[in-house]
Amino acid sequence: MKRYAMTVLLRDDPEIIRRYEAYHANPWPEVNEALLNCGIQKMFIYRFERTLFMFMETVDDFDVERDFARYAEDPVVKRWDEMMASFQEPVAGAPETAKWVEMKEIYALEQ
């Protein structure tokens, strides 16, 4: 199992935030299926004000670039991702073409 943490900002608009949460309360089944099919076993998204934090657990051979590209090939997923991207803006310091950016793990407590 691999773990990933990522972050992005929502646009500073209460209606955008409301809509984003509403979509994620009832995600399209094709999106969930595509996430599972590309190797993501668990995914959680948390929000504090405009900041989103996503935590994923994946299969051992998961590769972010390869497997997210495979996930995004589905036309329904493409529509979902384009809509979600319209609600988002990158965090400070993100690469120019990125929305979600990977965060570095600096502490883990496991038993």
C-alpha positions as CSV (number, residue, x, y, z in Angstrom):
1,M,0.0,0.0,0.0
2,K,1.1,3.5,-0.8
3,R,-0.2,6.7,0.8
4,Y,-0.6,10.1,-0.8
5,A,-1.7,13.5,0.5
6,M,-2.6,16.3,-1.8
7,T,-4.0,19.8,-1.5
8,V,-5.8,22.4,-3.6
9,L,-7.9,25.5,-2.9
10,L,-11.5,26.1,-3.7
11,R,-12.4,29.4,-5.3
12,D,-13.4,32.0,-2.7
13,D,-17.2,31.8,-3.3
14,P,-19.7,30.3,-0.8
15,E,-21.8,29.0,-3.7
16,I,-18.8,27.2,-5.3
17,I,-18.0,25.6,-2.0
18,R,-21.6,24.5,-1.4
19,R,-21.8,23.0,-4.9
20,Y,-18.4,21.3,-4.6
21,E,-19.6,19.6,-1.3
22,A,-22.9,18.7,-2.8
23,Y,-21.3,16.9,-5.7
24,H,-19.0,15.0,-3.4
25,A,-21.9,14.0,-1.2
26,N,-23.3,12.2,-4.2
27,P,-20.4,11.5,-6.6
28,W,-21.1,10.0,-10.0
29,P,-20.8,6.2,-9.8
30,E,-18.5,6.1,-12.9
31,V,-16.0,8.4,-11.1
32,N,-15.9,6.1,-8.0
33,E,-15.5,3.0,-10.3
34,A,-12.7,4.6,-12.3
35,L,-10.8,5.6,-9.1
36,L,-11.0,2.0,-7.8
37,N,-10.1,0.6,-11.2
38,C,-6.9,2.7,-11.4
39,G,-5.6,1.4,-8.1
40,I,-6.9,3.8,-5.5
41,Q,-8.2,1.7,-2.6
42,K,-9.3,4.5,-0.2
43,M,-9.8,8.2,-0.7
44,F,-10.8,10.9,1.7
45,I,-11.2,14.6,1.1
46,Y,-11.4,17.1,4.0
47,R,-12.1,20.9,3.8
48,F,-11.1,23.8,6.0
49,E,-12.5,27.0,4.7
50,R,-11.2,27.0,1.1
51,T,-8.4,24.5,1.6
52,L,-9.0,20.9,0.5
53,F,-6.8,18.0,1.7
54,M,-7.1,14.6,0.0
55,F,-5.7,11.4,1.5
56,M,-5.4,8.3,-0.6
57,E,-4.3,4.7,-0.1
58,T,-3.4,2.9,-3.3
59,V,-2.0,-0.4,-4.5
60,D,1.7,-0.9,-4.2
61,D,2.5,-0.3,-7.8
62,F,0.4,2.9,-8.1
63,D,2.1,5.6,-10.1
64,V,0.4,9.1,-9.9
65,E,1.2,10.2,-13.4
66,R,0.5,6.9,-15.1
67,D,-2.6,5.9,-13.2
68,F,-4.3,9.2,-13.0
69,A,-3.8,9.5,-16.8
70,R,-5.5,6.2,-17.2
71,Y,-8.3,7.2,-14.9
72,A,-8.9,10.4,-16.9
73,E,-9.4,8.6,-20.1
74,D,-13.0,7.8,-19.3
75,P,-15.3,10.5,-20.9
76,V,-17.6,10.7,-17.8
77,V,-14.5,11.1,-15.5
78,K,-13.2,13.8,-17.9
79,R,-16.5,15.8,-17.5
80,W,-16.4,15.4,-13.7
81,D,-12.8,16.5,-13.5
82,E,-13.3,19.5,-15.7
83,M,-16.3,20.6,-13.6
84,M,-14.4,20.1,-10.3
85,A,-11.3,22.0,-11.7
86,S,-13.6,24.9,-12.4
87,F,-14.3,25.2,-8.7
88,Q,-10.6,25.0,-7.7
89,E,-7.5,27.2,-7.8
90,P,-3.9,26.1,-7.1
91,V,-2.2,26.7,-3.7
92,A,0.7,29.1,-3.6
93,G,3.8,27.5,-5.0
94,A,2.0,24.9,-7.2
95,P,3.5,24.3,-10.6
96,E,1.8,26.4,-13.3
97,T,-0.2,23.5,-14.8
98,A,-1.2,21.8,-11.5
99,K,-4.3,22.0,-9.4
100,W,-3.9,19.3,-6.8
101,V,-0.3,19.2,-5.5
102,E,1.3,16.3,-3.6
103,M,2.2,17.0,0.0
104,K,5.4,15.5,1.6
105,E,4.8,13.2,4.5
106,I,6.8,14.5,7.5
107,Y,5.4,12.4,10.3
108,A,3.7,9.0,10.6
109,L,2.5,7.1,13.7
110,E,1.7,3.5,13.0
111,Q,1.2,0.5,15.2
